[in-house]
Amino acid sequence: MRFTTFLHNGSPRLGLIEGDQVIDLNAAVPHVPADLRQALEQGIDLNEAARAAADSQAPRLPLNDLQLAPLVPEPGKTICLGLNYFDHASESGRGKPEYPWFFYRGKTSLMAHEVAGRVPKVSERFDFEAELAVVIGARVPRHVSQADALDYVFGYTCFNDMSVRDYQKRTPQWTIGKNFDATGALGPVVVTADELPAGASGLRIQCRLNGEIMQDATTRDMIWSVAETISLLSECLTLEPGDVIAMGTPAGVGQARTPQLWMKAGDVVEVEIENVGLLRNPILAEGA
């Protein structure tokens, strides 16, 4: 199944994608909350709800006419991995880390498909990072094993971890350079885990800037798999329904190129993951 979140009268609505159309799940199946995170928190079987919606006479809305919202409205946690591809760790001048480089993103940094990423006034070093993102579907018990970890994944989506590189490097912690407003694109759809290989492994992942391929890899090249990442996180904290994990980026980022390449106003950046979707964002200057 494929789901998205769109805006109706300024509020997010959970939608089921049918080809180039969308069914408002709450309108079709009223016991389903209109918010993806709330639906997951309540333990709603969204696959069953989707089948009921597909069989209903609920209106079908043209997908291209909808304004999309961040896929998970205000996730409780957005946890990101740095240096999780061997080639990216190498191009960054580092070997394989001994432990994942985790950092957080706040909700004001997140935006939707087709919403503009913003080049900040204080920096021109605005970079792209194509990533696979995991949406947690059920509360993960502490110290979950790798063998059981994938049982708690609802689905997968695309993420662009746009980074303000000079601010990222101003402190030993990356948080400030990863949390400028309108720099974390998420969506446009979440594909349920049952439709993809285990752990979404072996999927082609690309980033294109103005149509030119910048990053081209496979999720098989991740250092820490989805299952291992969830298991490691569960040693420390409780993952909850609607939490998002961004799994890191492959080689080809702008800061590692010669000459370095930064996104600027007027650019268009795309992240595409095989069998998951295409995330597209124009780039504008802050305040434009």
NORCORQUI-V28045 format. One record per run of one state. SS is the DSSP state (A for helix, B for strand, O for the rest). FROM is the first residue (numbers start at 1). LEN is the number of residues. If there is no record, write none. Layout:
BEGIN
((SS,FROM,LEN) (SS,FROM,LEN))
END
This chain:
BEGIN
((O,1,1) (B,2,7) (O,9,2) (B,11,8) (O,19,2) (B,21,4) (A,25,4) (O,29,7) (A,36,6) (O,42,4) (A,46,10) (O,56,4) (B,60,3) (A,63,3) (O,66,2) (B,68,1) (O,69,9) (B,78,5) (O,83,2) (B,85,1) (A,86,6) (O,92,9) (B,101,5) (O,106,1) (A,107,3) (B,110,2) (O,112,5) (B,117,3) (O,120,6) (B,126,2) (O,128,2) (B,130,7) (O,137,9) (A,146,7) (B,153,9) (O,162,1) (B,163,2) (A,165,4) (O,169,6) (A,175,4) (O,179,5) (B,184,9) (A,193,3) (O,196,2) (A,198,3) (O,201,3) (B,204,6) (O,210,2) (B,212,7) (A,219,3) (B,222,1) (O,223,3) (A,226,9) (O,235,9) (B,244,3) (O,247,7) (A,254,3) (O,257,11) (B,268,6) (O,274,3) (B,277,9) (O,286,3))
END
